[in-house]
Amino acid sequence: MGIEKWVAAVSLALFVMFVGEMISIYIFMTDVPETFEFGLEFDPDPKILQFISIGVAPAAIMTGLPYLMSRRYGSKPIGYLIIS
């Protein structure tokens, strides 16, 4: 398997990780415990920005890399990984 296939798979994994993080934040926001240690209100904006910088930004860069690497010869599996 070429390196572009591995990079496309890693970018897909980073997007899946971001979705999992957003689901966990949503579940936490719907049921904030009464004894929340960090204050009375939970502000999700800083956490969402942190998750974007951890997951989506590198995934977007890693999605473009296999596209540029396989642009000349074309590859259906890589195209499917990028589309998914």
C-alpha positions as CSV (number, residue, x, y, z in Angstrom):
1,M,0.0,0.0,0.0
2,G,1.4,3.4,-1.0
3,I,2.0,6.1,1.5
4,E,-0.9,8.1,0.1
5,K,-3.3,5.4,1.1
6,W,-2.0,5.4,4.6
7,V,-2.2,9.2,4.9
8,A,-5.8,9.1,3.6
9,A,-6.7,6.5,6.2
10,V,-5.1,8.6,8.9
11,S,-7.1,11.6,7.8
12,L,-10.3,9.6,7.9
13,A,-9.4,8.4,11.4
14,L,-8.8,12.0,12.6
15,F,-12.2,13.0,11.3
16,V,-13.8,10.1,13.1
17,M,-12.0,11.1,16.3
18,F,-13.4,14.6,15.9
19,V,-16.9,13.3,15.6
20,G,-16.4,11.2,18.7
21,E,-15.2,14.2,20.6
22,M,-18.2,16.3,19.5
23,I,-20.5,13.5,20.6
24,S,-18.9,13.3,24.0
25,I,-19.1,17.1,24.5
26,Y,-22.8,17.0,23.5
27,I,-23.5,14.2,26.0
28,F,-21.6,16.1,28.7
29,M,-23.5,19.3,28.0
30,T,-26.9,17.7,28.2
31,D,-26.2,16.2,31.6
32,V,-23.8,18.5,33.5
33,P,-23.4,17.1,37.0
34,E,-24.5,19.2,40.0
35,T,-21.0,19.0,41.6
36,F,-19.2,20.3,38.6
37,E,-15.8,21.3,40.0
38,F,-14.8,24.0,37.4
39,G,-17.5,26.5,38.0
40,L,-21.2,26.9,37.7
41,E,-21.4,27.2,34.0
42,F,-19.8,25.1,31.3
43,D,-18.6,27.1,28.3
44,P,-18.0,24.7,25.3
45,D,-16.4,27.2,23.0
46,P,-12.8,26.8,24.1
47,K,-13.1,23.0,24.1
48,I,-14.6,23.0,20.6
49,L,-11.8,25.2,19.3
50,Q,-9.3,22.9,21.0
51,F,-10.9,19.8,19.3
52,I,-10.9,21.6,15.9
53,S,-7.2,22.3,16.3
54,I,-6.4,18.7,17.4
55,G,-8.6,16.8,14.9
56,V,-10.0,18.7,12.0
57,A,-7.1,21.0,11.0
58,P,-4.6,18.2,10.7
59,A,-7.2,16.0,9.0
60,A,-7.9,18.6,6.4
61,I,-4.2,19.0,5.6
62,M,-3.8,15.2,5.5
63,T,-6.8,14.9,3.2
64,G,-5.2,17.3,0.7
65,L,-1.9,15.5,0.7
66,P,-3.0,12.1,-0.8
67,Y,-5.1,14.1,-3.3
68,L,-2.0,15.9,-4.5
69,M,0.1,12.7,-4.5
70,S,-2.3,10.6,-6.5
71,R,-3.6,13.4,-8.8
72,R,-1.4,12.3,-11.7
73,Y,-2.3,8.6,-11.9
74,G,-5.7,8.6,-10.1
75,S,-6.7,6.0,-7.6
76,K,-10.2,4.8,-6.8
77,P,-9.4,3.6,-3.2
78,I,-7.8,6.9,-2.3
79,G,-10.7,8.8,-3.9
80,Y,-13.2,6.8,-1.9
81,L,-11.2,7.5,1.3
82,I,-11.1,11.2,0.6
83,I,-14.8,11.3,-0.2
84,S,-15.8,9.4,2.9
